[in-house]
Amino acid sequence: MREKVYVGLVHYPVYNKNNDIVATSVTNFDIHDISRTCRTYDIENYFIVTPLDAQKELTGRIIGFWQEGDGIAFNKNRNEAFERTRLMDSIEDCIKKIREQEGKEPRIITTSAKTFPNSVSYEELSNEIYNDENPYLLLFGTGWGLTDEIMGMSYKILNPIRGKTEYNHLSVRSAVSIILDRLFGDN
């Protein structure tokens, strides 16, 4: 039986194309599509991580509409997807929330378009998660990826998603869908 798995979409700290550490904007598509994907694969919570007040206010209104507002009656499926979506200030807050809910420190898995020495295959990580009693936090970066500091926090890093071309710049919501299916899909 698979233990608790959490997903974090990190908007800060991430890199921009100039390798500066920035905060990226939360997008409506990522809020909706990743919430639905996480619910499909029975993810315990989907954390949207941003410290910016304006981004938190806008994101909170969107989530609130589906969790508490008219969205509940408008679309029950969307409401169900959003029941597990949480807005967080930082990765550290996500870890604290998981520790409170699970009574254990989560194992942090990061994702990247690059290969690292501690990269792991989807099959290997899937087997580990299904046979481990620890909670896992899968972190996805926006912009040009998670910072080196965040990558250094990881227990393991998932192998990058590769097509048959040199081009490798998937949207984060596509990457989340592919990765969750590879790890937890009924294949």
N, C-alpha and C positions, 0 to 999 in steps of 0.2 A: 504494500500500500504506500502510495506517495505521501510524503509529509508535506507540510505547509510551504507553499512557494509564493513569493511576493515579486512584483515587478515595479521598478522605479524608472520613470522617464526624467532624466536630469537636464534641466535648463541652466543650471549653474552649479559648479564651475565646468565649463566646456570651452573648447577652442573655437576661434573663428578661422577663416582661411589664411590669415596672417600669423597664426599660432599665438594670438593674444587670448588671454583668459577673459571670457565674456559671459553674459547672461543672454540667452536667446528668448524669443517670444513663444509663448504657449499658443498652439494653433487649435482651432475648433475641430479640425479633422482628427488630430492626435487625441484630443479628449474623447471624442465619440468613438472612433474606430478602435483605439487601443482598449477602451473600456469594454467594448463588445467582444474583442478578441480575448481579453483576460477572462471574461465571464464564460466564454465558450470552452476554455481550457482549465476552468475551475481554479483560477489564481485567487489566493486569499484576499489580497488587496493590490490595487493598482495605485501607486503613489506618483503624483505629478509634483516634481520638485522645482520650486522657484522661490527665491527670497524677495522678489520685487513686488511691492504693494499693489501697483496698478495691475500687474499680471495676476496676482492672487485674487484681487477684487473681481476682475472679469471672469476668471476661471471658476471662482466660487459661485458666481451668479449662474453660470452655465450648468455646473454640477447640481446646484440647488434646485434649479428648474426641474431636473429629472428625478431628484431625490425627495423633494418636499413640495414642489409647486405643481402647476397644471400639467406638467409632463407626465406625472404618474397616471392620470386618467387618459391622457392623449396616446401614450404608447407604453404599455406594461412591459414589453420586452426591453425597451430602452431603460426604463426605470430599474429593471432587474440588473442590467449591465452596470448601471451607475451606483448601485447599492454598495459596491466594493471599491469605488473610486475615492481616493483621499488626496487632498491638497496638503503638501508638506513644505516647510521652509528650507530643509536641508537633508542631505543623506543621513547625517547623524540623527536627525529627528525620526527618519524612517527606521533606522536601526533600533532606536529607543522604543518606538511603537511596537516593533516586532518582539523585542525583548519582553515588553510588558504583556503582550498577548500570548507569547509562547513559553516564557520563562527560560529562554535560551537565546544565546547570541546567534544571529543568522550567519550563514556562510555566504560571502559576497562573491557573486559571479559577474564579471564584466564582459562587455561585448565590444568588438572593434572590427574595422575593416582590415586590420593588420594582424599578422601572426606574431605571437610572443613565445618565449621559452616555456611558459606554463600554460600554453593553449591546450585545450581539451576538445575531443570530438563530441558531437551531439550524442552519439550512442553511449559513450563512456559516462558522460554527465547524467544522461537520462537514467542509466542503470544505477548510478550512485544515488541520485535523488530518490528513486523508488525503494532503495534498500537502506536509507539513512534516516535517523530519527531527528536530525537537525533541520531547522527551517532554512530556506534559501532566499536570497534577495538578488534577483537578476537586474542589473543596471544597464540602461540604454542611454547613450548620449545623443544630444541634439547638436546642431551646428556642425563642427568638424570633429566631434568626438570628445570623449571624456578626457580630463586632464591626466597627466602622468601621476599626480598625487592620488587620484581616484583609482586609476589602474593599479597603483601600488597597494591599495587596500584589498585587492581581490584575492580570494582563495584560489580561484582558477579563472581563466579567460577562455571564452568559447572561440572555437575556430571561426574565421570569417566566412560569411556567405559568399560563394563564388559562382559566377556564371561561366560561360565558355568564351568570354571576351575579356579584354583588358579593363573595360568600363566597370566600375564598382562604386556606385553612389546611390544606393537604394534609399527611399524615404524611410524614416525610422518606423513608421507604422507598418510598412511592408516587412521590414526586418523583424519586428516583434512577432508578426503573424507567422512568418517562416520559421523563426526560432522556436516559438511555442509549439508549433506543429511538429517540428523535428524532435523536440524533447518529449511531448506529451500526446501527440496525435495517435490515432488508432490506425497505425500503418502495419 
